[in-house]
Amino acid sequence: MEQKKTRTIRKLSVFVLVFAIIFALTGCLRYEARARVNADGTVDFSFVYAMSSELGSDMGSGTKDAQKMFADAGWDLEEYKEDKYTGFRAIKKHIAMEDLQKELEKTNSFEGFSLREHDDGEYILEWNVDSITSDASSQGVSSDYLKQYGGFMRFVLEVPGKVIETNGKTSDNGKTIEWDFFELKESVYARFTVGGGIVLPSSTTITVNKDKTADVSLFFDNVDDMEQFDALEEQGWDISGKSRVTAMQKGVDLEDLADLLVTTELGFDGFSFEVEDELYELEWNASGKEMDLVIELPNEAEESNAMNDDEKVLEWTLSEMEEPVSAQFKIKKGGFPILLVCIIAGSLIVVGIIILVIVLIVKKKKNNGDGPKDPSTVTGTPGAPQQFAPAAPQAPSFPQQYAPQAPSAPQPPVNPTSYSSASGLPNPGLPQMGSVPPQGIDNNSQS
């Protein structure tokens, strides 16, 4: 009873979209399922449902139920607005190929869809869409009617390998197949390869530089055919090695890093690297991939869920990850600490002031030197050799005892017999002790 109820609910859920389509036929519709098979063996699946707002179409309650089904199944939903069509897009990425059918069944919206491995490296995809197209056709909807208003009902498959067989329209590069539901006479069918011999990188190292660039290295093991690296060389990668091959690009702007890796088509779908307010943020839902990822940073990470303890060399083993890779970091400018720079600058200023003071003192001393103080004795311009005027003639010098003496006042008569005992010359004045008294004088008469 329970199994019958589940089957009934599933069938009704499938036709929720069909009835929504019929309800919207007064306007025009865009209905697209798209599967992109990645080289790493995963699938990104998206579903678009939108109606023309120009023709006054209403999304209706049926599409709201459809959105809820996708949300309950764990799909990401986003608004769809394009060419005056409004609606929603449901997305589920990195679904293992063996799990795709089960994930689609959870939405109850892709009855008859199957993907299975046919042979080693080959897969077969089938989808019976009769339940969708028959009811729409009964209401007079056709491919021409949809095209007239820019609408469509289609399925698109993108594969990384080779399309071996299909009943859809193949693109020029042979890797994209498209089916118009109204042109199908049978179920969707395609047989294709995934890798086509392509070897995916076993390890990726990203070295972040302080100049806001990165050096990227991809390492490949057990390479037998080097032809796959021709495309990488055209994209600017340097290729080296044979059995173990390294592809490298240096000096990649961090803003271009994500695009560089995704463009290789080597399993980097969903790799996101963004910057806001000098904070760089890495996000990558790569759980289950057979790859090691290493990020080498110039500074310690602000935050990360790396599997090692080194904050400057972050490592992840993707096959063991159960959550998306996540890391946040800043690139700090190198050089001396600000405090040290200030100390050095202050010291240089002080030394400069001291030297200037010394120079001024020396210069002042030179200007006030020991040269002639009388300006009249110096000729010539400042800085020129000094010339001194000749000195005035001097009177001849004599020994002191022979130098002419000015005439003195008259002296009393000198006794010729009075002589100085010291000089031997006449000594005017009183007789000296021991001198001979003058002759002709009577000593008694004086009494």
C-alpha positions in Angstrom: 0.0 0.0 0.0 2.8 2.4 1.0 4.7 1.6 -2.2 1.6 2.3 -4.3 1.1 5.6 -2.5 4.7 6.6 -3.2 4.4 5.8 -6.9 1.1 7.8 -7.1 2.7 10.8 -5.4 5.7 10.6 -7.7 3.5 10.5 -10.8 1.5 13.4 -9.6 4.6 15.4 -8.8 5.9 14.8 -12.3 2.8 16.4 -13.7 2.8 19.4 -11.4 5.2 21.0 -13.9 3.1 19.7 -16.9 -0.1 21.3 -15.5 1.9 24.5 -14.8 3.0 24.5 -18.4 -0.5 24.1 -19.7 -1.7 26.8 -17.3 0.9 29.2 -18.7 0.2 28.5 -22.4 -1.7 31.8 -22.6 1.8 33.2 -22.5 5.1 31.5 -23.4 7.4 29.2 -21.6 11.1 28.4 -21.1 11.8 24.8 -19.9 15.4 23.5 -19.9 17.2 20.7 -18.3 21.0 20.8 -18.6 23.6 18.2 -17.6 27.3 18.9 -17.7 29.5 15.9 -17.2 32.9 16.8 -15.8 36.2 15.1 -16.5 36.4 14.0 -12.9 33.3 11.8 -13.3 30.8 14.2 -11.7 27.7 16.0 -13.1 26.4 19.5 -12.7 22.7 19.5 -13.3 20.4 22.6 -13.7 16.8 23.1 -14.4 15.1 26.3 -15.6 11.4 27.1 -15.6 10.3 30.6 -16.6 7.4 32.3 -18.4 7.2 35.5 -20.4 6.2 38.5 -18.3 5.7 40.5 -21.5 2.6 38.3 -22.3 1.2 38.6 -18.8 1.9 35.0 -17.9 1.5 34.0 -14.2 3.9 31.6 -12.5 1.0 30.1 -10.7 0.9 27.9 -7.6 2.1 24.9 -9.5 5.6 26.3 -10.0 5.8 27.3 -6.3 5.2 23.6 -5.5 7.9 22.7 -7.9 10.4 25.0 -6.3 9.6 23.5 -2.9 10.3 20.0 -4.3 13.7 21.0 -5.5 14.5 22.9 -2.2 13.4 19.9 -0.2 15.7 17.7 -2.3 18.7 19.8 -1.4 19.0 21.8 -4.6 20.1 25.4 -4.8 17.4 27.8 -6.1 18.0 31.2 -7.8 15.8 33.7 -9.6 15.7 33.6 -13.4 15.3 36.8 -15.3 16.3 36.9 -18.9 14.8 38.3 -22.1 11.6 39.4 -20.3 11.2 35.9 -18.9 10.9 35.4 -15.2 11.0 32.2 -13.2 13.6 30.1 -11.2 16.6 27.9 -11.8 17.4 24.9 -9.6 21.1 23.7 -9.4 22.8 20.7 -8.1 26.6 20.4 -8.6 29.2 17.7 -8.3 26.8 14.7 -8.4 28.7 11.4 -8.8 27.6 9.9 -12.1 26.4 6.7 -10.4 24.2 8.9 -8.1 22.7 11.2 -10.7 19.5 9.1 -11.3 18.9 8.8 -7.6 19.3 12.6 -7.1 16.9 13.4 -9.9 14.3 11.0 -8.5 14.3 13.0 -5.2 12.8 15.9 -7.1 9.9 13.8 -8.5 10.3 15.8 -11.8 12.4 13.7 -14.2 10.6 10.4 -14.6 12.2 8.1 -17.1 15.7 9.6 -16.8 18.6 7.1 -16.6 22.4 7.2 -16.8 24.4 4.0 -16.7 27.9 2.8 -17.5 27.9 0.8 -20.8 31.5 -0.3 -21.2 34.8 0.7 -19.7 34.9 4.5 -20.0 31.6 4.6 -22.0 28.2 5.8 -20.7 24.6 5.7 -22.0 22.0 8.4 -21.1 18.3 7.9 -21.9 15.3 10.0 -21.0 11.7 9.3 -22.1 10.0 12.7 -22.3 6.7 11.6 -23.8 4.8 12.4 -20.6 5.9 16.1 -20.9 5.4 16.6 -24.7 2.2 14.7 -25.2 0.1 16.8 -22.9 1.7 20.0 -24.1 1.0 19.0 -27.7 -2.6 18.3 -27.0 -3.0 21.9 -26.0 -1.7 23.1 -29.4 1.8 23.9 -28.2 4.6 23.4 -30.8 8.2 24.1 -31.3 7.4 26.9 -33.8 5.0 28.5 -31.3 7.6 28.6 -28.6 10.3 29.9 -30.9 8.1 32.7 -32.0 8.2 34.2 -28.5 11.7 33.1 -27.6 10.6 30.1 -25.6 11.8 26.5 -25.7 11.5 23.1 -24.2 14.8 21.2 -24.4 17.5 19.1 -22.8 21.2 19.9 -23.2 24.1 17.5 -22.5 27.8 18.6 -22.3 30.5 15.9 -22.2 34.2 16.2 -21.7 35.1 13.2 -23.9 33.8 11.9 -27.2 30.2 11.5 -28.4 30.0 8.1 -29.9 26.3 7.9 -30.8 23.2 10.2 -30.3 19.8 11.2 -31.7 20.3 14.8 -30.7 21.9 17.7 -32.5 25.7 17.9 -31.9 27.6 21.2 -31.7 30.5 22.0 -33.8 33.1 21.0 -31.2 31.3 17.6 -30.9 30.9 17.8 -27.1 27.5 19.4 -26.7 24.2 17.7 -27.6 20.8 19.3 -27.7 17.3 17.8 -28.0 14.1 19.8 -28.8 11.3 18.0 -27.1 8.8 18.7 -29.8 11.1 17.3 -32.5 11.8 14.0 -30.8 10.3 10.9 -32.2 11.8 8.7 -29.5 13.5 9.0 -26.2 16.6 11.1 -25.6 19.6 8.9 -26.3 23.4 9.4 -26.1 26.5 7.2 -25.8 29.7 9.0 -24.9 33.0 8.8 -23.1 34.0 10.9 -20.1 37.7 11.3 -20.1 38.8 10.2 -23.5 42.2 9.3 -22.0 42.5 12.6 -20.2 44.5 12.4 -16.9 43.4 14.7 -14.2 45.9 16.4 -11.8 46.6 14.4 -8.7 47.9 17.4 -6.9 47.6 21.2 -7.2 49.8 23.8 -5.5 49.0 27.5 -5.4 51.7 29.8 -4.1 50.3 33.2 -3.2 52.9 36.0 -3.5 53.0 39.4 -1.7 52.6 41.3 -5.0 49.0 39.8 -5.2 49.9 37.2 -7.8 50.1 33.4 -7.6 52.3 30.7 -9.0 50.1 27.7 -9.9 51.4 24.1 -10.4 49.4 21.1 -11.6 50.9 17.6 -11.1 49.9 14.6 -13.2 50.8 11.0 -12.6 51.0 8.0 -14.9 50.7 10.0 -18.2 50.8 7.9 -21.3 49.6 10.4 -23.9 51.0 14.0 -23.9 48.4 15.2 -26.5 46.1 16.5 -23.8 48.7 19.0 -22.7 48.6 20.8 -26.1 45.5 22.7 -25.1 47.2 23.7 -21.8 50.2 25.0 -23.7 47.9 27.1 -25.9 46.5 28.6 -22.6 50.0 29.7 -21.5 51.0 26.8 -19.3 54.6 25.6 -19.1 54.7 21.8 -19.5 57.6 19.7 -18.2 58.1 16.0 -17.6 56.8 12.8 -19.2 55.3 10.1 -17.0 55.0 12.6 -14.2 54.0 15.9 -15.9 54.0 19.3 -14.3 52.0 22.2 -15.8 52.9 25.6 -14.3 51.9 29.3 -14.7 53.7 32.0 -12.7 52.6 35.6 -11.9 48.9 35.0 -12.3 46.7 37.9 -10.9 44.7 36.6 -8.0 41.6 38.1 -9.6 42.1 35.8 -12.6 43.0 32.6 -10.6 39.5 31.0 -10.6 39.0 31.6 -14.4 42.4 30.2 -15.1 41.7 26.9 -13.3 38.1 26.5 -14.6 39.2 27.1 -18.2 41.5 24.0 -18.0 38.4 21.8 -17.8 40.3 19.5 -15.5 37.8 19.3 -12.7 38.1 22.8 -11.2 34.4 23.6 -11.7 33.0 25.6 -8.9 36.4 26.9 -7.8 35.8 30.4 -6.3 38.5 33.0 -5.3 37.2 36.4 -4.3 38.5 39.5 -2.5 36.7 42.1 -0.4 38.2 44.8 1.8 41.7 43.2 1.4 40.4 39.9 2.6 40.8 37.0 0.1 38.4 34.1 0.3 38.7 30.7 -1.3 35.7 28.4 -1.7 35.5 25.1 -3.6 33.0 22.4 -3.3 35.3 19.6 -4.3 34.4 16.9 -1.9 35.3 13.4 -3.2 37.7 14.5 -5.9 40.9 12.4 -6.2 43.2 15.4 -5.7 45.4 17.0 -3.1 45.3 20.8 -2.8 48.0 22.9 -1.3 47.8 26.7 -0.7 51.1 28.4 0.3 50.5 31.9 1.9 52.8 34.8 2.6 51.1 35.3 6.0 49.1 33.1 8.3 45.5 32.4 7.3 42.8 34.3 9.0 40.6 31.2 8.9 40.5 27.9 7.1 39.3 24.3 7.3 42.6 22.8 6.2 43.5 19.3 7.3 46.9 20.3 8.7 48.1 22.6 11.5 50.4 24.9 9.5 48.7 28.3 9.1 50.9 29.4 6.2 50.8 26.1 4.2 47.2 24.8 3.9 46.6 21.3 2.8 43.5 19.4 1.8 43.0 15.8 0.7 39.8 16.3 -1.3 38.8 12.6 -1.4 38.5 12.8 2.5 36.6 16.1 2.6 32.9 16.1 3.6 32.6 19.9 3.3 33.7 22.5 0.7 37.3 23.8 0.9 37.4 27.1 2.7 40.1 29.6 3.5 40.4 33.3 4.3 43.6 35.3 4.4 45.2 38.8 3.9 48.3 39.8 2.2 50.3 42.0 4.6 52.9 44.4 3.3 56.5 43.5 4.1 59.2 45.8 5.5 60.2 47.1 9.0 57.7 47.5 11.8 56.3 51.0 11.9 57.7 51.6 15.4 61.2 50.7 14.3 60.9 52.9 11.3 59.8 55.8 13.5 62.8 55.2 15.9 65.3 55.2 13.0 63.8 58.3 11.4 63.9 60.1 14.8 67.5 59.2 15.4 68.5 60.4 11.9 66.8 63.8 12.6 68.6 64.2 16.0 72.0 63.3 14.4 71.3 65.8 11.6 70.5 68.6 14.1 73.7 67.9 16.0 75.8 68.0 12.9 74.2 71.3 11.8 74.9 72.9 15.2 78.6 71.8 15.0 78.9 73.2 11.5 77.5 76.6 12.6 79.8 76.8 15.7 82.9 76.1 13.5 81.8 78.6 11.0 81.3 81.3 13.7 84.8 80.6 15.1 86.4 81.1 11.7 84.6 84.4 11.3 85.9 85.6 14.7 89.5 84.2 14.3 92.9 85.6 15.6 93.7 87.7 12.5 94.2 91.6 12.6 91.3 93.3 14.4 92.0 96.7 12.8 90.3 96.7 9.4 92.5 99.5 8.2 95.5 97.1 8.2 93.8 94.6 6.0 93.3 94.9 2.3 91.7 92.8 -0.2 88.3 91.2 -0.4 87.0 88.6 2.1 88.5 85.2 1.4 91.5 86.6 -0.4 95.0 86.3 1.2 95.5 89.1 3.8 98.1 91.8 3.0 99.5 94.0 5.8 100.7 97.6 5.4 104.4 98.2 6.3 105.1 99.4 9.8 106.4 103.0 10.4 110.2 103.5 10.8 111.4 103.0 14.4 114.1 105.0 16.1 117.4 103.2 16.6 117.6 101.4 19.9 120.6 101.7 22.3 121.6 99.9 25.4 119.9 101.3 28.4 123.1 102.7 29.9 123.9 104.5 26.7 120.6 105.8 25.8 120.3 109.6 25.6 118.8 111.1 28.8 116.7 114.1 29.1 118.5 117.1 30.8 118.0 117.0 34.6 117.6 119.9 37.0 120.9 121.5 38.2 122.5 119.6 41.1 124.5 121.1 44.0 128.2 121.0 43.6 129.7 117.6 44.1 132.8 117.0 46.1 135.2 115.7 43.6 136.6 113.5 46.2 133.3 111.9 47.0 132.9 108.7 45.1 130.4 106.0 45.2 131.9 102.9 46.5 129.7 100.8 44.2 130.0 102.5 40.9 133.3 104.4 41.2 131.6 107.5 39.8 131.2 110.8 41.7 128.4 110.6 44.1 126.8 114.0 44.8 125.2 114.6 48.2 126.4 113.8 51.6 129.7 112.1 52.2 129.5 108.5 52.5 130.7 106.4 55.3 134.4 105.8 55.1 135.0 108.7 52.7 137.9 111.1 53.0 136.9 114.4 54.5 137.6 117.4 52.3 140.9 119.0 52.8 141.2 122.5 54.0 138.4 122.3 56.5 139.0 122.5 60.2 136.9 120.1 62.1 137.3 122.1 65.3 135.9 125.3 63.8 132.5 123.7 63.4 132.1 123.4 67.1 
